[in-house]
Amino acid sequence: MRDFKEWPGWRRWAAVLGLALVGGAASLAHAAPGGSLALDVDGEVRVTNNAAHTAYHFSEAQLLALPVHSITTATTWTPRSTFTGPLLSDVLKAVGAYGSQIEIHTLDDYTCVVPVADAEHYGVVIAYAMNGQRLKVSNFGPLFLIYPRDRYPLELDGAAGDAKFAWQIKSMTIRR
């Protein structure tokens, strides 16, 4: 049996469990007041709405106004569930993204990089709900990047696939 600490995501998972156990996850809610949805996208984008013209801030209303899509799949951390939210490709189109990589930043300081091409290839969803319930910081929210793992098990299983499933997303930086 492998040592738990050999798994690449063990620190992240242990941190989330620790936050949930001590109730510390609630302290992260300041990033999205009242638990509302928000997402900042910067980097290689043509459309901005901040004063410095460097980023686009999606409010809850703007995220909810995007077309809604669902993926039903299992993840390493959840049983087979239905995840709902906008397509990553719709978010990228809204900001005029023109890079090739997406650096995803989370409330718990996790960062992962996924190819922009994944958005179209897999139909990736930025989920704000699971099984009809809004995601909270204590259960992967407010935003959780979901790939259709069940449809592409050979491509999305294992540590490399797990690394793409970012939760507690607060921002994305588009890179060349």
N, C-alpha and C positions, 0 to 999 in steps of 0.2 A: 504494500500500500504506500502511495506517495505521501510524503510529508505535506501537510496543508500549506506550509509556507513556501513550497515549491511552485504552487499555483500563482501565475502572474498577477491575478486580481485580488489576492488575499488581503492586502492592506486596505484596499478600497472597501471590500465587503466587510471586513472587521470594523472599519470606521463607521460605516452605515449602521451596523448592528449596535455598536457602542452608543451612537447618537440616539437610536431608537430606544435602547434600554434605559438610558439616563434622562430621556426626554429632551436631550439637547437639540434634536432636530427642529423644534419649535423656534429656537434662536436663529435659525437660518432663514426664517420667513421674512426678515427685513429686506431681503433682496427682491421680494415680490410682495408689496404691502397687502395685508389682508389675505395672503395666499393667492392673490390674483396672478394671472399669467402675464409674463413679459419675456421678451427675447430681444437681445441686441445683436446686430450683425454688422461687422466692420471689415476692413481690409479691402479686397478687390471688388468693390461694389460701385455701381453707377448711381444708385438712388440712395439719398441720405435724407434724414429729417432732424438731425441734431444741429445745434448752433455752430459747431465747428465744421460741419459738412463732411464728417468722417465716418459716420455710422447711421444705421437705420434702427430705430427703437420701435419694436412691435408692442403695442399695448394689448391688453386682453381682448378688447373689442376688435382690433385688427386681426389678431390670431383667429378669433372665433368667426370672423367674416370670410376667411379663406375657405375654399371648398373642403368638405370633410370626407376623409377616407378612413377605411379600417383594414387592419391586418389581424387575422386570427392565427396565433402561433404560440409556441411555448418558448420560454427563455431559460437560461440557467437558473434564474432567480424566481421565476413564476411558472405556474402550471399553464397549460394551453388556455389562452385568454384572448379576448378581442380588444385590441388597442385602437383608439380613435383619435384623429387629429388631422392637421393639414399634411399634404405631401411635402417632403423636404424640397422637392423640385419646385413646388409652388412658392415656397419661401425664397428660394434662390432666384427665381424669376422676378419676384416682387422687388427685390433689391438690385436687380441687374448684375448678379454675380458673374464674374468672368475669370475666376481662377480655376485651378485644377484640384486643390485640396481644401478641406474644411477642418479647421482646428476647433474642436468643441470644448468649451469650458463649463464646468459644473460648480454648483454651490459648495461642494466639498473639496474643491481644488483639484479634481481629476481633469486631465486633458487628454483627449485622443484626437487622432487625425484620420479622417476618412476621405476617400476620393470623391470628388464632385460627381464623377460618372456613376457612383453607387446610387445616387438619387433616382436616376432614370432606369438603370439596369434592374434594380430591385424594387422600385416603387416604395422607398423608405418613407415611413410616417414619423412625424414629430408628435407623439401621442400626448394628449392632455387628459385622456380618460382610459380606464381599463374596465371592461365589462360594465360599461355605462356609468361608472363612478369616476368623478374627477380625481386625478392624482394629486396627492399632497406630498409635501417634502418628506414625510415619514414613510411614504410608500412609492418612492421613485419619482415623484413629481417635483415641480409642477410640469416639467416636460421630460419625456423619455424617448430617445431615438430607437425606433423599432424597425428591424429588418424582418422579412418573412422567412425566418429560419426553417420552418416546416416545409416550405416549398424548395429551399436550396440547402438541404442538410450537409451535403458534401462541401459546399463553399462556406457555410456560416457556422459550422460546429467547431468546437475546440477553442483554445485560448485566443487565436487571431480573430475568430468570429465574435467571441465574448467581448473583446476589447472595443468593438464597434457599438455595442449597446450601452450608450451613455445615458445616465439618468440625472435628475436634478439639474438639467441644462439651464444655464443663465445667458450664455452668449456663444457666438460663433465668429470666427475670423476666417475670411476667405483668403487663401494664399495662392500664388502662381504655381 
